[in-house]
Amino acid sequence: MKTGWAGLNEDDGWSTEGHQILAPENLERVQRVLEDQGPVILEHRHYRGATSPDRFVFENYEGFHAYLLTKCLAGDSIYVWNFAEVCKHDKSLAHGKCPDDQGRVPRRGAY
């Protein structure tokens, strides 16, 4: 992966012994979920980026893998979750339907 504008800070203890998102077992696990269960959520924390994390939902492995190879820099931290396991209707923070210009919402509907 490319190095970011800030470079690598040796005080951060760079080593070949850390968790790597591009490790075959990680990529295979994500690919299986995408093929068998559905979308994944990716959180991208930028190494020494002084910015909040970016979050995305991927529905196919090609898009997920391309993101890692083109948008991530050395040292960035990536978390991936199975959407179906963490995004359950009974766990939602809020739910509602969008009202029309008179404030009405449908009781039924094809969703």
C-alpha positions in Angstrom: 0.0 0.0 0.0 1.0 3.6 -0.6 2.4 5.7 2.3 0.4 8.8 3.2 1.6 12.3 3.1 2.7 12.2 6.8 4.9 9.2 6.2 5.5 6.4 8.6 6.3 7.3 12.2 8.8 4.7 13.6 7.6 5.5 17.1 4.4 3.6 16.3 6.2 0.3 16.3 5.9 -0.8 12.7 6.3 -4.6 12.4 5.4 -7.5 10.1 3.7 -9.2 13.1 0.5 -7.1 13.1 -3.0 -7.7 11.9 -3.2 -7.0 8.1 -6.5 -6.4 6.4 -5.1 -7.8 3.2 -4.2 -11.2 4.8 -5.8 -14.0 2.8 -7.9 -15.2 5.7 -9.4 -11.8 6.2 -10.2 -11.3 2.5 -11.7 -14.8 2.2 -13.9 -14.3 5.3 -15.3 -11.0 3.8 -15.7 -12.6 0.4 -17.7 -15.5 1.9 -20.0 -13.1 3.7 -20.6 -11.0 0.6 -21.3 -14.0 -1.5 -23.4 -16.0 1.0 -25.1 -13.5 3.3 -25.1 -10.0 1.9 -23.5 -6.6 2.5 -20.6 -5.6 4.8 -19.9 -2.4 6.6 -16.4 -1.0 6.3 -15.0 1.6 8.7 -11.8 3.3 7.5 -9.7 5.0 10.2 -7.0 7.1 8.6 -3.4 6.7 10.0 -2.3 10.0 11.4 -5.0 11.6 9.3 -6.5 13.9 11.9 -10.0 13.2 10.5 -13.0 11.2 11.5 -13.4 7.6 10.1 -15.1 7.0 6.8 -17.9 4.4 6.7 -19.2 2.5 3.6 -21.5 -0.4 2.8 -20.2 -2.8 0.1 -22.5 -5.3 -1.6 -19.8 -7.1 -3.7 -16.3 -8.3 -3.2 -14.9 -6.5 -6.2 -15.9 -3.1 -4.9 -14.7 -3.9 -1.4 -11.3 -5.1 -2.6 -10.9 -2.2 -5.0 -11.5 0.2 -2.2 -8.8 -1.3 -0.1 -6.3 -1.2 -2.9 -7.0 2.4 -4.1 -8.3 4.4 -1.1 -6.3 3.0 1.8 -2.8 4.0 2.8 -0.1 2.2 4.9 -1.1 2.3 8.6 -4.8 2.9 8.0 -7.0 0.8 10.3 -10.0 -1.1 8.7 -12.9 -2.7 10.5 -15.4 -4.8 8.7 -18.8 -6.0 10.0 -21.4 -8.3 8.6 -24.4 -6.0 7.9 -27.0 -8.8 8.6 -25.5 -9.6 12.0 -25.3 -6.1 13.3 -28.2 -4.2 11.6 -31.3 -5.9 13.0 -34.7 -4.2 13.1 -35.1 -4.7 16.8 -31.7 -2.9 17.4 -32.5 0.2 15.3 -31.9 3.6 16.9 -34.9 5.1 15.2 -37.5 4.1 12.6 -40.2 5.9 10.8 -41.6 6.6 7.4 -41.1 9.8 5.4 -44.3 12.0 5.4 -45.9 13.7 2.5 -46.4 17.5 2.4 -49.5 17.0 4.7 -47.6 15.0 7.3 -49.2 11.7 6.3 -47.4 8.3 6.2 -48.7 5.0 4.8 -49.9 2.3 7.3 -49.0 -0.4 4.7 -46.8 -0.5 1.6 -44.5 -2.7 -0.5 -41.1 -2.5 1.1 
